Amino acid sequence: MNKPHSLYIGLMSGTSLDGIDAVLAKIGPNGETNAQAAVSTPFSLELRKALIELQTSSPNELHREKQAGNALAIAYADAVSQLLKKANLQPSDIAAIGAHGQTIRHQPHLGDMAYTHQTLNPALLAEKTGVDVIADFRSRDLAAGGHGAPLVPAFHAQQFTSSENLAILNIGGIANLTLLPKDGPVTGFDCGPGNMLMDAWIEKHQGNSYDENGAWALQGKVNEALLQLMLSDSFFSKAPPKSTGRDDFHLAWLQEKIGNSNHHAEDVQATLLHLTAHAALEALARHAPQTQKLIICGGGARNSALMNLLQVKAQYFFKKPIEITTSDSAGIDPQLVEGLAFAWLAWAHKEKRPANLPAVTGAKGPRILGACYPA
């Protein structure tokens, strides 16, 4: 007989490289998921630097990647310890940890040679926490011909229900859409950069890890020529299924678009803000013009300038007004949605339930995702 519920922990450190979100989730026998507690911990400067450097090829890369995977497992374990203390729980109370790891390569376009790699030592994490760890969620979908990403639409479909034509926009380092029509299949795809380029640009010019509330972007003026040049990238015109990451969008990509032009740094930041909003809304209008409600989650939901811009730009992309809100309206902190998703993915693995959506990833069929590292 199924238990009425089980406790899982989801660990997420996203493309923004801002730190770790650890979420305690109570999950029912049909996958209904509720957040019970959460902690967020920043990366140490050393770990963040190591993970950023691993985004591009460099000497002694294999050794440094393994060292970073160990350091990440230790940081994850510390976040789990803090979460258990906060919730007054023991490791034995937790069914499993769903740990995403840190994506450092994502190459889904290489046919049988396609791969994706999330650095982490899940065996060390299991050893440090005393809890079963489910990790490496993307590889099984890739083996079945899919992109291995985005994975959150399956969770969105489980978690968000509506009598309207609904869409979920997750704005992390990369932005992805989940389309939940009243009638028809669930679909989804990565739609372009989220916070990643804005974070990289402000760090380069001001030393800040992110642009709080888009304050710096609001000091600049949008350069329409630069915006259109960025939007001309072939990724935006590709049909789904599609996924992306730092392999495609990074500072060198941005610098190539800027070229020798003499832009004010704050104008570039303003243009990047518009890139994120424009790419997401254009993709939504193209693939789900009937959308009535758009729910925003991820760190971008806390960027008030970005939220306001989405409201303004939506008027130009949709014939009828659409409601734009954050996942707070559904009772879920926007920052915790992805952590909850990986707790749910761990639950799905334990329950031997497929957790990919072939219509989203392009896989040949449903697959059970992840690999288990018993405590």
Residue pairs with C-beta under 8 A, 6 or more apart in sequence:
2 29
3 29
4 28
4 29
5 26
5 27
5 28
5 29
6 26
6 27
6 95
6 347
7 24
7 25
7 26
7 27
7 36
7 89
7 93
7 94
7 95
8 24
8 25
8 27
8 94
8 95
8 96
8 97
8 98
8 343
8 344
8 346
8 347
9 22
9 23
9 24
9 25
9 80
9 83
9 94
9 96
9 97
9 98
9 131
9 343
9 346
10 21
10 22
10 23
10 25
10 97
10 98
10 338
10 339
10 340
10 341
10 342
10 343
10 344
10 345
10 346
11 20
11 21
11 22
11 76
11 79
11 80
11 97
11 98
11 99
11 100
11 339
11 342
12 20
12 21
12 23
12 100
12 338
12 339
12 341
12 342
13 19
13 20
13 21
13 43
13 72
13 76
13 100
13 101
13 102
14 172
14 173
14 298
14 299
14 338
15 103
15 172
15 173
15 174
15 194
15 196
15 245
15 246
16 172
16 173
16 194
16 195
16 196
16 199
16 210
16 299
17 43
17 48
17 51
17 52
17 102
17 173
17 199
18 42
18 43
18 199
18 209
18 210
18 299
19 40
19 41
19 42
19 43
20 40
20 41
20 42
20 43
20 75
20 76
20 79
21 38
21 39
21 40
21 335
21 336
21 338
21 339
22 38
22 39
22 40
22 41
22 76
22 79
22 80
22 82
22 83
22 339
23 35
23 37
23 38
23 83
23 336
23 339
23 340
23 343
24 35
24 36
24 37
24 38
24 83
24 87
24 89
24 343
25 33
25 34
25 35
25 36
25 340
25 343
25 344
25 347
26 33
26 34
26 36
27 33
27 34
27 343
27 344
27 347
31 158
31 344
31 347
31 348
31 353
32 158
33 155
33 158
33 159
33 340
33 343
33 344
33 347
35 332
35 333
35 336
35 340
36 87
37 83
37 86
37 87
38 83
38 333
38 335
38 336
38 339
39 79
39 82
39 83
39 86
40 335
41 75
41 78
41 79
41 82
43 51
43 75
44 75
46 71
47 68
47 71
47 72
47 75
50 64
50 67
50 68
50 71
51 68
51 72
51 102
51 104
51 119
53 64
54 61
54 64
54 65
54 68
54 104
54 119
55 104
55 246
55 250
56 250
58 64
65 104
65 119
66 121
68 102
68 119
69 101
69 119
69 120
69 121
70 121
70 124
72 101
72 102
72 119
72 120
72 121
73 120
73 121
73 122
73 124
73 125
73 128
74 124
74 128
76 97
76 99
76 120
76 125
77 124
77 125
77 128
77 129
80 97
80 129
80 131
81 129
84 90
84 91
84 93
84 94
91 129
91 130
91 131
91 375
92 130
94 131
95 132
95 346
95 347
95 350
96 131
96 132
96 133
96 134
96 346
96 347
96 349
96 350
96 372
97 125
97 126
97 129
97 131
97 132
97 133
97 134
97 346
98 134
98 135
98 137
98 342
98 343
98 344
98 345
98 346
98 347
98 349
98 370
99 120
99 122
99 125
99 133
99 134
99 135
99 342
100 118
100 120
100 135
100 137
100 338
100 342
101 118
101 119
101 120
101 122
101 135
101 136
102 118
102 119
102 120
103 116
103 117
103 118
103 245
103 246
104 117
104 118
104 119
104 246
105 115
105 116
105 117
105 247
106 116
106 117
106 148
106 149
106 243
106 244
106 245
106 246
106 247
107 114
107 115
107 116
107 247
108 114
108 116
108 142
108 146
108 147
108 148
108 149
108 243
114 142
115 139
115 142
116 138
116 139
116 142
116 148
116 149
118 135
118 136
118 138
120 135
122 133
122 135
122 136
122 371
122 373
123 133
123 373
125 133
125 135
125 373
126 132
126 133
126 373
126 374
126 375
127 375
129 375
130 375
131 375
132 350
132 372
132 373
132 374
132 375
133 372
133 373
133 375
134 345
134 346
134 349
134 350
134 370
134 371
134 372
134 373
135 370
135 371
135 373
136 370
136 371
137 148
137 151
137 342
137 345
137 355
137 369
137 370
138 148
138 149
138 151
138 369
139 148
139 371
140 356
140 367
140 368
140 369
140 370
141 147
141 148
141 151
141 356
141 361
141 363
141 367
141 369
142 148
143 367
144 356
144 363
144 364
144 365
144 367
145 362
145 363
145 364
146 241
146 356
146 358
146 361
146 362
146 363
146 364
147 241
147 242
147 243
147 361
147 362
148 243
148 361
149 176
149 190
149 243
149 245
149 361
150 170
150 176
150 178
150 188
150 189
150 190
150 243
150 360
150 361
151 341
151 345
151 355
151 356
151 361
151 369
152 170
152 176
152 178
152 188
152 337
152 338
152 341
153 168
153 176
153 178
153 186
153 187
153 188
153 357
153 360
154 186
154 355
154 356
154 357
154 360
155 340
155 341
155 344
155 345
156 168
156 170
156 178
156 180
156 186
156 188
156 341
157 178
157 180
157 186
157 357
158 344
159 330
159 332
159 337
159 340
159 344
160 166
160 168
160 180
160 295
160 327
160 330
162 180
162 182
162 293
163 182
164 182
164 292
164 293
165 180
165 181
165 182
165 288
165 290
165 291
165 292
165 293
166 180
166 181
166 291
166 292
166 293
166 294
166 295
167 177
167 178
167 179
167 180
167 284
167 288
167 291
167 293
167 294
167 295
168 177
168 178
168 180
168 294
168 295
168 297
168 327
169 175
169 176
169 177
169 191
169 280
169 284
169 294
169 295
169 296
169 297
169 298
170 176
170 177
170 178
170 194
170 296
170 297
170 298
170 337
170 338
171 194
171 195
171 276
171 280
171 296
171 297
171 298
171 299
171 300
171 301
171 303
171 306
172 194
172 195
172 298
172 299
172 300
172 338
173 193
173 194
173 195
173 196
173 199
173 245
173 246
174 190
174 192
174 193
174 194
174 196
174 244
174 245
174 249
175 190
175 191
175 192
175 193
175 194
175 276
175 279
175 280
175 298
175 300
176 188
176 189
176 190
176 191
176 243
177 188
177 189
177 191
177 280
177 283
177 284
177 287
177 288
178 186
178 187
178 188
178 360
179 186
179 187
179 188
179 284
179 287
179 288
179 291
180 186
181 288
181 290
185 359
186 357
186 359
186 360
187 240
187 287
187 357
187 359
187 360
188 240
188 357
188 360
189 240
189 241
189 242
189 243
189 283
189 287
189 360
190 242
190 243
190 244
190 245
191 279
191 280
191 283
191 284
192 235
192 236
192 244
192 249
192 275
192 276
192 279
192 280
192 283
193 249
193 272
193 275
193 276
193 279
194 276
194 298
194 299
194 300
195 210
195 276
195 298
195 299
195 300
195 303
196 246
196 249
196 250
197 249
197 250
197 251
197 254
197 272
197 275
197 276
198 210
198 211
198 214
198 217
198 269
198 272
198 273
198 276
199 209
199 210
199 211
200 250
200 251
200 254
201 251
201 254
201 265
201 268
201 269
201 272
202 208
202 209
202 210
202 211
202 216
202 269
203 209
204 251
205 265
206 216
210 299
211 217
211 269
211 303
213 302
213 303
213 304
213 305
214 273
214 303
214 304
214 305
214 306
214 309
215 305
216 266
216 269
217 266
217 269
217 270
217 272
217 273
217 305
218 270
218 305
219 266
219 270
220 264
220 265
220 266
220 267
220 268
220 269
220 270
220 271
221 267
221 270
222 267
222 270
222 271
222 274
223 263
223 267
223 268
223 270
223 271
226 257
226 258
226 261
226 263
226 268
226 271
227 271
227 274
227 275
227 278
229 257
230 254
230 257
230 271
230 275
231 275
231 278
231 279
233 248
233 253
235 242
235 244
235 248
236 279
236 282
236 283
240 287
240 360
241 359
241 360
241 361
241 362
243 361
254 268
254 272
258 268
273 305
273 306
273 309
274 309
274 313
276 300
276 306
277 306
277 309
277 310
277 313
278 313
280 310
281 310
281 313
281 314
281 317
282 317
284 291
284 294
284 317
285 291
285 317
285 318
289 318
289 319
291 318
291 322
292 320
292 322
292 323
293 322
293 323
293 324
293 325
294 310
294 314
294 322
294 323
294 324
294 325
295 325
295 326
295 327
295 329
295 330
296 307
296 310
296 324
296 325
296 326
296 327
296 334
297 326
297 327
297 332
297 334
297 337
297 338
298 334
298 335
298 337
298 338
299 334
299 335
300 306
300 307
301 307
301 326
301 327
301 328
301 334
301 335
302 334
302 335
307 324
307 326
310 324
311 324
314 321
314 322
314 324
315 321
326 334
327 333
327 334
327 337
328 334
332 340
344 355
345 355
345 369
345 370
346 370
348 354
348 355
348 368
348 369
349 355
349 368
349 369
349 370
349 372
350 372
352 368
353 368
354 366
354 367
354 368
354 369
355 367
355 368
355 369
355 370
356 363
356 366
356 367
356 369
358 364
358 365
358 366
